[in-house]
């Protein structure tokens, strides 16, 4: 395996792990498609549903 292939795989793995960690810490989620995000939206940016809820205890 070449140096650049190995580096590319490691970068992709890091990106996947960072994205997963960010989603787990998100403050809001769509109840229809389970998309997660940090900013409250009237509609889910992924599926357009208006069933968005906070994931933090109030």
C-alpha positions as CSV (number, residue, x, y, z in Angstrom):
1,X,0.0,0.0,0.0
2,X,1.4,3.4,-1.0
3,X,2.0,6.2,1.4
4,X,-0.8,8.3,-0.1
5,X,-3.3,5.5,0.0
6,X,-2.6,4.9,3.7
7,X,-2.8,8.6,4.5
8,X,-6.1,8.9,2.5
9,X,-7.6,6.1,4.4
10,X,-6.5,7.5,7.8
11,X,-8.0,10.9,6.8
12,X,-11.3,9.4,5.8
13,X,-11.5,7.4,9.0
14,X,-10.8,10.6,11.0
15,X,-13.5,12.4,9.1
16,X,-16.0,9.7,9.8
17,X,-15.2,9.6,13.5
18,X,-15.4,13.3,13.8
19,X,-18.8,13.4,12.1
20,X,-20.1,10.7,14.3
21,X,-18.9,12.4,17.5
22,X,-20.4,15.7,16.4
23,X,-23.8,14.1,15.7
24,X,-23.8,12.4,19.1
25,X,-23.3,15.8,20.8
26,X,-26.0,17.6,18.7
27,X,-28.7,19.6,20.5
28,X,-31.6,18.8,18.1
29,X,-32.8,15.9,16.1
30,X,-35.5,15.1,13.6
31,X,-37.9,12.5,14.9
32,X,-38.7,11.3,11.4
33,X,-35.3,10.6,9.9
34,X,-33.1,10.9,13.1
35,X,-30.8,13.6,11.5
36,X,-29.0,15.5,14.2
37,X,-27.9,19.1,14.2
38,X,-26.7,21.8,16.6
39,X,-29.1,24.6,15.5
40,X,-32.8,24.6,15.9
41,X,-34.7,24.5,12.6
42,X,-38.4,24.9,11.8
43,X,-38.0,22.0,9.3
44,X,-35.4,19.2,9.2
45,X,-32.7,20.2,6.6
46,X,-32.4,16.5,5.6
47,X,-36.0,15.4,5.0
48,X,-38.2,18.6,5.4
49,X,-40.2,17.3,8.4
50,X,-41.4,19.8,11.0
51,X,-41.0,17.2,13.8
52,X,-37.7,18.5,15.2
53,X,-37.0,18.1,19.0
54,X,-34.4,19.1,21.4
55,X,-32.1,16.3,22.7
56,X,-31.1,18.2,25.9
57,X,-33.1,17.9,29.1
58,X,-34.9,21.0,29.9
